[in-house]
Amino acid sequence: MPSPEDTTAATRAFLDDHPDAEEALVALVERNAQGEPWTFDEIELDSGQFGELVARDIATSVDGGYRLVHPTAIRSVLTTTTDSQVSTTSPDSEVSPPPQKSTSPDATESAAPLGVIASFVPDPVTALALAGTLVVVAAARLVAAPAVFRDGFVVSPSNDTYFFRYWQEQLAARASGIFDFGLFADMGGAASARPLAHATNWWLTALLGGVDAAPTVAAWLPVLSSICVGYLVYRVTTTLTIDIRVALAAVVFYGLAPANVVYTSVGFLDHQAHQYLWLGLLVTTLTILGSDLPRRRATTDTTAAAKAHARDPTMWVVATGLAIAVAASAHTWGGSPLTFIPVAAVVGIRVVLDVRHDVPPVSANLPLLAGLGLGAGGALTAHLTLGWHESLAAVTPVLVAAGGVVVVCLGTLWRRLALRPAGLGVVNVVVAIGGLAGYVLARPDAISRIRTRANDLFGRGGISETVSLFNPDFAVVLGPLFQLGLGFYFAIVVLAILTWVLTRRYEPGWLVLVCFAWYYVLLATIQVRFAGQLAIVIAPFAGIGLIYLLSLIDLTRPVAVLDPPEQQGVDSAAGVARSLADSSLNSATNSRDDTAQASASITSLQLPAERGKRGYLVGAIIVVLLFNLVLVPSLVGQTTYDRAQFDAAVEVSAHANETAREYPQNFVLSQWDDNRMYNYFVSGESRSYGYARRIHDEFLATANPDKWYKQHHSRVGYVVITEQDREAVGNTTYTALYEGLGVGANGTNAVGRYQLLHTDNGVRTFALVPGASIQVTNPSTQSVTAATTVDLDGINYEYSRTAAVVNGTATVRVAYPGTYQVGNSTVTITDRDILAGNQTAVSVG
């Protein structure tokens, strides 16, 4: 049985010999899809054409008639229009461009059902391969599962996730069900910065059963979101390259990018899972809208192609998807205005390209503008009616949409006057600056918000995610390796080449990906937290680079992306400048036709026939992904909580329940970047870590922890102290509690207001207690000591407290129950005495 590639080649050869049989072959594919064998009498081919169909192994005999061998491969040929003429026209002289083959599997007029079906329903082998890559995406995000699923709890990684879990549960508890639409307009503080993320979280929680389902949603929503993004990466790549190999490689590079995995790992309920999903949809819809017109220009004149693009219902469906992505992106996270900067760049540059290549800007961009306008209206409506987000976030997409209309109108004027396109680019920049300036003049209060956001971007420090992707601590060039893997270096080279290609070719689909990729390279250079978004938009470039390198060592067929039509012959369409497609496989004949076929669109998978090559291919891919496979667990492990930290939270929670402490008496003071986790499991009050960030270091540095207790015990009930990367300093709270366990171990001073609950692996957990006071009368010395033995985690410590004698009495405060030796007397202190602050008198006279 021939391979899909053999069937593709045979079908092309058949159509070259019988171009008038194309319509009949389309009808035959539709007939074959009905599932029943067909006969010669039921088709429109003549006997000679039918005979060739069988002789070329395009069709085969079965019981009761005939069937097509690889209908998907035949369909992929029929959804492209091949012309044997080679263009000799300069890329800048495209008044009447020669026909070219399309740049994606769904390249025909959208009225053709085969193209639509082929684009979403791949052949079984490809579907299985795609499923496999998406499993890789999910598996990478399950690395943290052992640390997340503990003792029936979902222990989310990182600190900020518990802010989202707080609002998820608070809002889900208030919701009367999934149809409680009034809650969308009454989300309180959740509506201030990330309203859509919070709204999605509580709505899904309500859908799945209410608050009890909250941990399940928190665990699996990031993973499911990342799988969806993986599919969007696949769609974008196949749309632009028509190469299944590149698309699958892109999904794997995205799926194993450590920076992205960290933010979407199991349990990581933060805004990133939502943000990445809507960013993926935004890029996908923009890419589809950008790729449609060049495909149409391949088969008709430019004006007719632009009008057909503007009238195509499919493009308006895509524009609706764009509108949803725009509206959602505006309300997903606090810095959402940043999302629309590359969108504005895409619109502005595309209109310049339209003018340069004599494309009518209005028709070419009408669905795009409609999608932006509708999405901007949705974002503004949500702000005005639901109170979602700040005005800057809602107005930014409106400014982009309005600016797009202005730029398209200017482009139309520029084209009619035959002015230089470069001048239009300058004017577009002026329009962007003028629009922003006009908004600031109309809303002076926006200046402070812009400054705040700018400070968040450029001025924040002390947090690991705010360092640069090109961190000097990692020799600058190694930072991308640790955050994105080896694929970054493949991608950046291909990105640079494609950027140069865009200066010569009309490829608005690639323009989208190029603009977004460079933009997020810039943002990641400022703060590495944007490497997660960068992983999404550079994945297609990384896929191209990998397949090209494998073709150099004769393990795969060459990849063609954006090859100039004059160098492609019959195989025009997507490819990396000719420099990325000159290599070819050493086939049996090594003919020029074989090379052309190898460089053509590849819509199905086929492993090398030689067993040795298959092994080398798998080995090469593993070597390329080795850094990702090693770095993903390491980077994810930095965000998860170890057993000692989780046990500390459990101990505090149990103690708070036993002693009936309620918030804020059960508030846990800890290092700020763990604080939300502890308080989530103890009281559920994980909304803020501001108090911990202000007080924690001051607390550890104070010289008298018992005095600090008097000032803060009404606000703090527990403290968790972890080992500090600094030399212990005497007479501080850190020394007394961490080094001395509060009982005076290791030559430290014992304390009377802190009771050790648990110690393990560098984590010390204390309850703040009033402490029992022992009033000593008739002492014969100037000071009195009360001492007992305390068992802490199976180890006995001598716990002694000393107090000065004043006016014939001394008061010793202790934090542990037990029988205390005071001079020649003993006194018994109970747990109740410790928790109630009771006083017990003893005479030593």
Helices and strands as residue ranges (DSSP letters): H 4-17, G 19-21, H 22-32, G 40-42, H 47-55, E 59-62, E 65-68, H 71-78, H 113-120, H 124-140, H 145-148, E 149-150, E 153-154, H 161-174, G 181-185, G 188-191, H 195-207, G 211-213, H 214-241, H 244-255, H 258-264, H 271-297, H 302-311, H 313-330, G 336-340, H 341-356, H 361-386, H 391-417, H 421-442, H 446-458, G 464-466, G 472-474, H 479-484, H 487-502, H 508-526, G 528-530, H 531-552, E 562-563, H 565-568, E 573-574, G 578-580, H 592-599, H 611-637, H 643-658, E 668-669, H 672-682, H 690-701, H 705-712, E 718-722, H 733-734, I 735-739, G 745-747, E 754-760, E 763-768, E 772-777, E 783-792, E 795-804, E 809-814, E 818-822, E 825-829, H 831-836, E 839-843
